[in-house]
């Protein structure tokens, strides 16, 4: 199930998260402002990755993705949930992911490390296809939440790779498991559509 580690962390942080979201609501901050601020911080983090400042980038990515957690909770707590807000959040996540991965591609291209460029290309492919396969599948089946390596896991791996100076290993893990998640969703969708008794 997708929720695994992410769900456990969410339950552990539920109390502190409620306090922070309550404070944001009292200040009159809107969810979309948090979403766009998170995008800005991810873009700064991408610049830091390009310059090789990996630990600075990791700290910025952490803050940016905390804001990504806060915006959804704030929207629900204050009754500001909207189709556009959900759309904006999803689109911003894709821009942030591609900016971070592109920065790493540019960083490693300076050393002409073709092996790393290949791995980053696979990681980009997996990151895009993990979300696309679910979005496309849910146009034709009720739900496609299978797989365990979604955006929170990819971000956690990037942060760990940056903090621990193990970015090549982190990118390899993302490349493998993000693509496996995309393939899992393709197979799952095929099985649902091929199930006996399902109307064509």
Secondary structure, DSSP 8 states (H G I E B T S, - for coil): -TTHHHHHHHHHTHHHHHHHHHHHHHTT--HHHHHHHHHHHHHHHHHHHHTT-HHHHHHHHHHHHHHHHHHHHHHHHTT---HHHHHHHHHHHHHHHHHHHHHHHHHHHTTT-HHHHHHHHHHHHHHHHHHHHHHHHTTTSS-----S--HHHHHHHHHHHHHTT-HHHHHHHHHHHHHHHHHHHHHHHHHHHHSTT---
